[in-house]
């Protein structure tokens, strides 16, 4: 499995990668610093799963998901974000996000996501 991690914080991308490994993930990881960079990489990278922050410069996570949908791309995307209000969760769901993991997160949250993606 290939996972794309999108977050404007390099440290957070490293933490997410480490947490994925601790949750049992053994695949490859590609990274992007914002939604615009990720959108350019999506076609060539073809990840099985995208883990995306909500708030980023240039293009936010929700804007990226809207671009993916507008371009009829089939991408499994979920958010890993400090945004966790019911309104944000609802907007993410309506836009087509598979899940929303709140920061700070646990290994178990990623284990659940990996199992869900594997089953889908």
KEKE-3310 file (N, C-alpha, C; in steps of 0.2 Angstrom, whole numbers, plus 5000, padded with zeros to 4 digits):
npx = (5004:5002:5004:5000:5005:5000:5004:5008:5018:5033:5038:5026:5022:5033:5029:5017:5021:5029:5019:5011:5019:5021:5008:5008:5009:5017:5020:5024:5028:5024:5026:5018:5018:5007:4990:4990:5003:5001:4990:4996:5005:4997:4992:5004:5009:4999:4993:4986:4980:4976:4982:4978:4980:4970:4971:4981:4994:4992:4984:4971:4966:4952:4950:4958:4952:4940:4944:4949:4937:4930:4938:4935:4942:4947:4950:4955:4953:4957:4956:4969:4969:4969:4957:4941:4927:4910:4904:4915:4918:4906:4906:4918:4914:4903:4910:4916:4926:4934:4936:4940:4953:4957:4970:4978:4983:4981:4990:4981:4970:4975:4977:4964:4960:4968:4964:4951:4953:4959:4949:4940)
npy = (4994:5011:5027:5044:5058:5073:5088:5104:5105:5099:5092:5086:5078:5069:5063:5058:5048:5040:5036:5029:5018:5012:5008:4997:4998:4995:4999:5011:5028:5044:5062:5078:5096:5104:5107:5110:5106:5092:5089:5090:5079:5068:5060:5055:5048:5040:5035:5024:5028:5044:5055:5069:5086:5099:5113:5122:5132:5139:5129:5122:5107:5104:5111:5104:5091:5095:5098:5086:5079:5087:5084:5071:5061:5046:5044:5039:5048:5055:5065:5072:5081:5096:5102:5098:5100:5098:5104:5104:5091:5086:5094:5088:5075:5077:5081:5070:5064:5050:5048:5057:5060:5066:5078:5079:5062:5044:5028:5018:5025:5026:5012:5008:5015:5010:4997:4999:5004:4994:4984:4990)
npz = (5000:4996:5004:5004:5013:5018:5023:5030:5039:5041:5052:5057:5047:5048:5061:5058:5049:5057:5066:5058:5055:5068:5070:5062:5048:5033:5020:5007:5008:5002:5002:5003:5004:5004:4998:4984:4979:4982:4973:4961:4962:4963:4952:4946:4958:4963:4975:4988:4999:5006:5018:5025:5030:5036:5037:5027:5019:5002:4996:5004:5014:5012:5000:4992:4992:4986:4973:4969:4968:4958:4947:4945:4951:4958:4974:4990:5003:5019:5033:5044:5057:5067:5067:5073:5075:5076:5064:5055:5054:5048:5036:5030:5028:5019:5008:5004:5012:5019:5033:5048:5058:5073:5079:5095:5090:5091:5090:5088:5082:5069:5066:5065:5053:5044:5043:5039:5026:5020:5020:5011)
capx = (5000:5006:5001:5002:5004:5000:5004:5013:5023:5038:5038:5020:5023:5037:5026:5012:5024:5031:5013:5008:5023:5019:5001:5008:5010:5023:5020:5028:5025:5026:5024:5017:5018:5001:4986:4992:5008:4998:4986:5001:5008:4992:4992:5010:5010:4994:4992:4980:4977:4979:4981:4978:4979:4964:4973:4988:4994:4992:4978:4969:4964:4946:4950:4961:4946:4935:4947:4949:4930:4928:4941:4932:4948:4946:4956:4953:4956:4955:4959:4972:4969:4966:4950:4937:4921:4904:4903:4920:4917:4900:4909:4922:4910:4899:4914:4918:4931:4933:4937:4944:4957:4959:4976:4983:4980:4984:4992:4975:4966:4978:4976:4957:4960:4972:4959:4945:4955:4961:4943:4936)
capy = (5000:5018:5032:5051:5062:5080:5093:5110:5105:5093:5088:5083:5073:5063:5060:5053:5042:5036:5033:5023:5012:5009:5005:4991:5000:4993:5001:5016:5035:5050:5068:5085:5101:5108:5103:5111:5101:5085:5088:5089:5073:5063:5056:5051:5044:5035:5032:5020:5032:5051:5058:5076:5091:5103:5120:5123:5138:5138:5125:5118:5100:5103:5113:5098:5086:5097:5098:5079:5077:5090:5081:5064:5057:5041:5044:5038:5053:5056:5071:5071:5088:5099:5104:5093:5102:5094:5107:5102:5084:5086:5096:5083:5069:5079:5082:5064:5061:5043:5049:5063:5059:5073:5079:5073:5056:5038:5023:5015:5028:5024:5005:5008:5018:5005:4991:5001:5005:4987:4981:4994)
capz = (5000:4996:5007:5003:5018:5016:5029:5029:5044:5040:5058:5058:5042:5051:5066:5055:5046:5063:5069:5054:5056:5074:5069:5058:5041:5030:5013:5005:5010:4998:5005:5000:5009:5003:4993:4977:4978:4982:4968:4955:4963:4964:4946:4946:4964:4963:4982:4990:5004:5007:5024:5023:5035:5034:5036:5024:5014:4995:4995:5010:5013:5009:4993:4988:4991:4981:4967:4967:4966:4952:4942:4944:4953:4963:4979:4997:5007:5026:5036:5050:5058:5074:5066:5074:5077:5072:5057:5051:5052:5043:5029:5027:5026:5013:5003:5002:5016:5022:5040:5051:5064:5077:5082:5094:5088:5094:5085:5087:5077:5062:5065:5062:5047:5039:5043:5035:5019:5018:5019:5006)
cpx = (5004:5001:5004:5000:5005:4999:5009:5018:5027:5038:5032:5020:5027:5033:5020:5015:5026:5025:5010:5012:5022:5012:5002:5009:5017:5024:5025:5024:5028:5023:5023:5016:5011:4996:4987:4998:5006:4994:4990:5004:5003:4992:4998:5011:5005:4993:4986:4976:4980:4977:4982:4976:4973:4967:4980:4988:4993:4985:4976:4967:4957:4946:4953:4955:4941:4938:4948:4942:4928:4932:4940:4938:4945:4951:4952:4957:4953:4959:4963:4973:4967:4959:4945:4930:4916:4903:4908:4919:4911:4903:4913:4919:4906:4903:4917:4924:4929:4932:4940:4947:4959:4966:4975:4980:4984:4986:4985:4970:4969:4977:4969:4956:4963:4967:4954:4947:4957:4955:4939:4938)
cpy = (5006:5023:5039:5055:5069:5085:5098:5109:5098:5089:5084:5077:5067:5060:5056:5047:5037:5032:5027:5017:5008:5006:4999:4992:4998:4995:5007:5023:5040:5056:5074:5090:5105:5104:5104:5106:5094:5084:5086:5082:5067:5058:5052:5046:5038:5032:5029:5024:5039:5053:5065:5081:5095:5110:5120:5129:5135:5135:5121:5111:5100:5106:5107:5093:5088:5097:5091:5077:5081:5087:5073:5059:5052:5040:5043:5043:5054:5062:5069:5079:5090:5101:5098:5094:5098:5097:5105:5095:5083:5088:5091:5077:5071:5079:5075:5061:5055:5044:5055:5060:5065:5072:5081:5067:5050:5033:5019:5018:5026:5017:5004:5010:5013:4999:4993:5001:4998:4983:4984:4991)
cpz = (5000:4999:5006:5010:5016:5022:5028:5034:5043:5046:5059:5053:5045:5057:5063:5052:5052:5066:5065:5055:5063:5074:5064:5050:5039:5023:5013:5007:5005:5002:5001:5006:5009:4998:4986:4975:4977:4976:4961:4956:4962:4958:4945:4952:4964:4970:4983:4995:5004:5014:5024:5029:5032:5032:5033:5020:5007:4993:5001:5008:5010:5002:4989:4987:4986:4974:4964:4964:4959:4946:4941:4946:4958:4968:4986:5001:5014:5029:5043:5052:5065:5073:5068:5077:5073:5065:5053:5049:5047:5036:5026:5024:5020:5007:5000:5006:5019:5030:5042:5057:5067:5080:5090:5093:5092:5088:5083:5082:5070:5061:5062:5055:5042:5038:5038:5027:5016:5016:5013:4999)
residu = (UNK:UNK:UNK:UNK:UNK:UNK:UNK:UNK:UNK:UNK:UNK:UNK:UNK:UNK:UNK:UNK:UNK:UNK:UNK:UNK:UNK:UNK:UNK:UNK:UNK:UNK:UNK:UNK:UNK:UNK:UNK:UNK:UNK:UNK:UNK:UNK:UNK:UNK:UNK:UNK:UNK:UNK:UNK:UNK:UNK:UNK:UNK:UNK:UNK:UNK:UNK:UNK:UNK:UNK:UNK:UNK:UNK:UNK:UNK:UNK:UNK:UNK:UNK:UNK:UNK:UNK:UNK:UNK:UNK:UNK:UNK:UNK:UNK:UNK:UNK:UNK:UNK:UNK:UNK:UNK:UNK:UNK:UNK:UNK:UNK:UNK:UNK:UNK:UNK:UNK:UNK:UNK:UNK:UNK:UNK:UNK:UNK:UNK:UNK:UNK:UNK:UNK:UNK:UNK:UNK:UNK:UNK:UNK:UNK:UNK:UNK:UNK:UNK:UNK:UNK:UNK:UNK:UNK:UNK:UNK)
# end
